[in-house]
Amino acid sequence: MPECNGTYTFSGLEKGKSKWTKIGNISINWTHGGWWELDWGDCVHEARIKTPVPPLEGYYRDGEKCDIRVSYEKIYSE
């Protein structure tokens, strides 16, 4: 999913958890159902894992596992 790759920026809290957004209106957010959702238009991938931040892997679409991986990078500011 090349469109999903790239840098997501913390964009506040939604439903009590962090929300992450990428240019192009792609976001990863916590749903009312209690799981993480990577949403970009009509294509939604879900990770039904209860974690404080988006999980590193475990995303599914229509019951099929997707090769989406999330990683974190520490940004230093002085």
Secondary structure, 3 states (H helix, E strand, C coil): CHHHCCCCEEEEEECCEEEEEECCCEEEEECCCCCEEEEECCEEEEECCCCCCCCCCCCEECCEECCCCCCCCCCCCC
